[in-house]
Amino acid sequence: MATVDPIDKIVSRIYPLFGAVLLIMALGIVSMLLIKGYEIPEIAFRSFHPEGLPLWPMLFVTIACGAVSGFHSTQSPVMSRCLTNEKYGRRIFYGAMIAEGVIALIWAAAAMSFFPGGVTGLSEITTAGGAALVVKNVSLGLLGPVGGILAILGVIACPITSGDTAFRSVRLTIADAINLDQRPLKNRLIIALPIFAIGFSLTLIDFSIVWRYFAFSNQALATIVLWTSAVYLSNNDRFHWIATIPAAFMTAVVTTYILQAPEGFSYQPVSLILQE
């Protein structure tokens, strides 16, 4: 319904509540970490991964919806259409990026410090039940039954709302490309129903495989958008380095990843070859 209905019917009325729950519960999680004295690992330029996976480029691809996200860039045209004043753009887009970064840091700290054995314990829980079990155990363990359930609902709301905004973005992109008027409900369903079928078919595939392909394609899309933005700024004699530098950085990330990844070219890093 959120995909095919106008954005002011469902999304703008209900989703702010989900966002508020997510923020409040994240603050609850970090508060209980501090109150109960959990030892949060210090920031270090080394990999804590039990199997020794390298920070570069894994960190920047695994966290695929952080400050740099191709998925978020696809939502920008949708959100910009909802602004009543262009001046709100920085507050909304930059503010949301910073807020999501803070939430990511909170959950990363909770995941690494809550389980016995630290990162090793986290790896065992992830292997047993995936990210969902991690969220459940951390939420209930730190906030109790009521707060834990609210925290779980806040986290669950993220993929749900991301899903329908993704469907909405695809629908509008296709409609713009084929010049199909989206005011009639019939025309919206003509595009939305095949998209729903594709989305359902993806649920039949192992999620870890889907996530790996999503993570790379998401960051690759972010790279393309950053280069596009850099070219636009340069052509208009604006300060293009604000987009050029992260574009170059992300180009190195996605190139290195796809060369090494099993779903890519499976090339071994030089350091591993030398060790062998």
Helices and strands as residue ranges (DSSP letters): H 11-35, H 55-62, H 70-80, H 88-89, I 90-94, H 95-114, H 119-178, H 185-202, H 207-235, H 241-260, H 270-275
